[in-house]
Amino acid sequence: MTIHRHGLAVIAASLLSAFSSGTIRAGTFGVFGFQVDMSANVKDTLQPGNTTVHQDSLPLFNTVEGESASILYNSLGVNGSGRSTNIHDAFASSLADATGDGGAGVSQLIFGSPGGSDPNALRQLFAQSLWTQTFTYTGTFPVDISVHIQVPALQVGLLGVPPRRTGLSATETAAAIGEFDRTITHPDLTIAGGSLEFGMSESEEQIPSGTDLLNIATLQVLGKTGLLTSQAPQFNGDDFEPSFTLNSFSFDLDLGELHHGDILSYVYTLTAQGSTHGFERGYFAFVGDPFNANAIGDNLTFTLTPVTDAAAPEPNTYSLMLAGIGGVFAWRRYSIARRKRRAADIMSDSVLCPAKRGNRPTWSVFTRSCTGSRQSN
């Protein structure tokens, strides 16, 4: 179901029915089908030195159903993931669809040097899909807003991990991450909000064992993943090419109360990233499907519930409520320049570099136009 802005009479009728039953639930991705800003982002980097080999970002503003941002970038090495078998080269791919479908994926196996003159060079690939909305609540009565998030399947894997080595060697990493950040700005300019992270990160760990070293793939479950789903990541049982998969799961997140004049803004990101030193070693990571072959519906669905401790309107005051809501949400019409600045701020929150965020590397997205293409499975 798509709600068009000019169909306020239809909206009013549906809201009257919804509030009579106690809740309003969006029928499309995002809040009530209003346009979503989104972007696809990829980056290829060499360390040390944080040298950018390639970067692309494709932002789309005020999107409607049927639009999508997608980038497929081919890098040094081969695709050793076993997925997207018609793509032979190493790649970073991102897809953000206006329905909320999409995902991010990276895969890279390098048989020689990862590039650069430094013998300790490290090659890193990054892909991210991003969705965001900002709107003002103009309803007369306070409501509680929550979001139902359907997380797509996550997968991380390492390639070329001999279980036993005779000496120290370079190690590889892979990570599949989702984040939901939100803020509510009140009319008095006070701000409430928070950030939720989920996902998996895999890396090699070398442990002394006699005269040799045990080379073990270590999995870290990130953020609140363990609280959001009861399932455990599934190991493929291969010590030489260890991978872990976490099947799709869903959860509900209460965003807080909205009062008249409150501005709600959220950013939802799916990120796949990895690093390799090359020489017959590599990785792969996927969050969802960056080629849209396995779409998942209801990725991000919002529900509004009247606050129980607020003065509940009598049936004959519903017309006043609907008039106060005035179409439920009024989009705050930022200029394109301001939207671009805001997107740039969002996408520069973390920088692709060897710095650590907890026990894992941090990464960056960027803002440049591109002519990326997408190749189907």
N, C-alpha and C positions, 0 to 999 in steps of 0.2 A: 504494500500500500504506500503510495506517495501522496503527501499532503501539499498541495500547491498554495502559494501565498494568497492568491486571489479567491480561494474557496473558503472564506471565513464563515459563511453560513453553514457549510458542511462541517467545518471544525467545531463551531459552536454547538451544533446538534450532537456531535460525537462526544464533546466534552461534558455536556449535560448528562448524557447517559453514563459516561465514565465516572464523573463525580458522584452520581447517584449510587454507584456500586462501591465507591470509596477509593478508587485508584484510577490513574491514567497510565497506560502503558504504550510506549511508542511502537509503531508498526513497521518502522524501517530503521536502518542503521543510523546511529546518532540520535539527537533529540528531535522527535516529531518530524523527521524527514527534511528539515531545513538543511541548506547546503553545508558541506563539510570542506575545510581546507585540508589538503593532504600533499604528501611528497614521497618520491622514491629517491634513494640515495645510495651511492656506492663509492668506495675509496680503496686504492691500492698504494701501499706505503712500504718503504725500505727503512730498516733500522740497522745500526744507529744513525742518527742524524735526522730522523723524521722526514725523510725525503719523499715527497709525493710523486708517485709514478703516474697516477691517474685519479681523477675525481669527477663525479657527475652528480648533479642534483636536479630533479625535475619537480618543482612545486606547482600545484594547481589550486586555485582559489575559487570559492563559491561553486563547488562542483555539484552536479546533479547526477541522478542515477544513470548509469551507462558510461560515465567518464572514468578513466583510470590513468595512473601514472606508472610507467614501467621502464626499467633499465636492465639491460643485459650487457655486462662487460666481460671480455675475455682477457685473461692474464697469462703470465708465464707458467708453464707446466701443463698438466693434464687433469681432467675431471676423474677422480678416483672414487667418487661417492657411490657409484652404482645407481644413482638417480639421474634423470634427465639424460638418458643414454645417447640421445642425438647431439648432445653437446660434448665434444671431445676435449676441448681446451679447458684449463682452469677458469673458473668464472666467479663473479659476484653478481647476484641478480636480486632485484627488488620490484615488488608489485604492490601498489596501493589502489584499491578499487573503491568507488564511491558507495558501494553497498557494504563495505567493510571487509570484503574478501581480500585475500592477498597474503603476502608473506615475504620472507627474506631468506636467501641461501648463499653459501660460499663453499667452494670445493677447490682444493689445490694440492697437487702432488708434483714435486719438483725432483727430477733425477740428477740434476747438477747444481751449480751455484744458484742461489736465489737472486743473484744480481749484485752489483756494486763491487767495489774493490776490497772491502773489509772481509777478512776470512770468517768473521763472526756475524756476517750479515743475516738479517731476519726479514722475511717477507710477510706482510700482513694484508689480509683482505677483509673488507667490511661491507655489509649491506644492511639497509634499514628502510622499513616502511613506516610512515607517520601519518596519523590522522589527528585533527584538532578542531574544536568548535569554541566560540565565545559568544555568549548571548546574555541579554538582560531579562530578568523575570519581572513581569509587570502585573502579576496576579494580585488580587485584593487580599487574599488569605494566605498564610504561610503553608508551605508544603514541604514534605520530606522527599528528597530525590535520591534514588538508588540506581545502580547500573548492574546489569547482568552481562558478564563477560564470558564469551565462549572462546577459550584458548585453543588455538590449533595445535596439532602434534609438534613436538620438539625433538630434534635429533642432533647428537654430537658424535664425532668419531675421529680417531687418529689412525694414520696409515704408516706402516713401517715402524713398529714398536717391538723389537726383539725382547723377550722377557728377561734375558740375561746378557750383560755386556762385560767386557774385560776392563773397561775404563769409562770415565765420564764422557758424555756426549751431549750434543744439543738436544733440546726438548721442544715439543710442539704443543699447541693449545687449540681448543675449539670451544665456542660458547654460543648458546641460543638463549636469548633473553627477551622478556616482555616487560613493559613498564606502563603504568597508568598514573599520570600526575594531574592533580586538579587543585584549583584555587577558587575560593568564593570571596569576592571583593564587595564589602558592604558600603552603603552610601556614605558612612562616616570614614571611609578609606581604610578601615581595619580589614585584615585579610586572614582567612582560615583556609586550611587545605592539607595536603599530604601527598605522599608518593608511595606506590606499591610496586615491588619488583618480584618477578618470578622467572624461573628458567634453570638451565644447567650449564656448568663449565667443566671441561675435561682437560687434563694436563698430564704430563709424564713426571714421575717421581722416581729417583734412583737411590736405592738403599744398599749399603754395603752388605755383602754376604760372602764371607771367606775372602778369597782373592778376587772375586767377581762383584758385580753390581746387579742387583735385581732392578729391572726396569718395569715399573708398574704404572698403569693408567689410573689416575685418581679422578673421581667424579665429585664435584661440589654442587649441591643443590642450593640455588640462590634465593635470597630474599624470603618471601612468605610462601614459597611453593609447598612446603610440607604442611602448612595450615590450610591451603586452598584445595588440596586433593589428597585422598588417602592412598592412591596408587603409588607404587615405587617405580623408578626408571628401570627399563628392561635391558639387560646386558646381552649382547649377541654371542657371548661365549668364546670369542676369538681373541687370544692374548696378543697376537701379532697385529691385528687391525681392530682394536677394541672400540665398540660404539655403544651408545645408550640411547634409548627412545622413551619418551614420555608421551603417552597417548593423549588425545584431546580431552580436556576437562573444562568445567565451567564453575563459576562462583558468582555470588552477589556481593556488591560493595556499596555500603551506605555512604553517600557523599555529604550528607548533612541537610540542614533546613535552608530553604530559600524564602526570603521575605521580599516584599515589594522593593524594587530597585537594586536588588542583589545581582551581581554579574558573576556568572559561572564560566570558568574556562578549564578545559581539559586537553591533555595531550596523551595519545595512545601510540606506543611504538613497539615494533617487532624488529629485533636486531639479531643478525647472524655474523659471526666474526671468527677469525682464526689466524694462526701464525705458524711459519715453518722456516727452518734453517736449510731446507733443501736436502740434496744428496739422498734420494730414495725415501724421503719422508714427507708426510703431508697431513691433511686434515679435511674435514667437512663439517658443516653445521647448517641446520635448517630450522626455521620457525614458520610453520605453515607451508604453503606451496607458492613460491615466487612465480610459477608459470600458470596458476589458476586452473590446474587440472583437477584438483581436489578441493573445491570451494566449500566453505562452511558458512551456514546462515546464522543470523542473529548474533553476530560477533559482539556487538555493543548495543544493548537495548536498555533504555531508560524507563523508570517507573516513578510516577509522582503519587504521593499519598497525603491527603490532608492531615495536618498536625493535630493529633487527638486532643491536646490541651488547649488548642485555639478555639475560639468561639465558633462552633459549628453552624454553618448557615442553614436557615430553614429552607424547605423546598421552594417557597415563593421568592427567595432571594437569589436563586441560581442565576437569574438573568443579570443581576448586578455583578455576581461573581464573573460571569462570562464577559460582561462588558469591561470589568476591571482587568481580566486577563488579556483581552484585546488580541486574540489570536495566539494565546498561550505564551509565546516568547517573541520578543522583538529583537531582530538582529541589530547589533550595534554596528553601524556602517562606517567602519574604518576606511580610510583611503587605501588605495593599492600600495602606495609607498609605505604607509604605516604597517600594513599587513606583511610586506616584505621584510621590514625591519624586525617585526615580531617573529617571523619565521626564522630570520637569521639568528635572533637571540636564542630561540628554542634549539636550533641546530648547532649552536656553539657552546652548549652547556658543558660538554666534555670534549676533550681534544685527543685525537689519535696520537698517542705517544707512549713511551715506555713507563709512564707513571702508573702507580697502582691505585686501585679503588677497592679497598679491602684486600682480598687475596687475588684479585684479577685485574687485568689491564683496563684502562678506560679508553674510550674511543670518541670520535667526533663525526658529525654530519656537517654539511657545508651548503652554500647557496650559490650555485652557478647553473645556468640553463644548459641543456644538453639535448642530444638527439639520440637518446638510447632506444634500443629496440628490444623486443621480447620474443623469445623462441619457445614455442609450445613443446610440451612433453611428447 
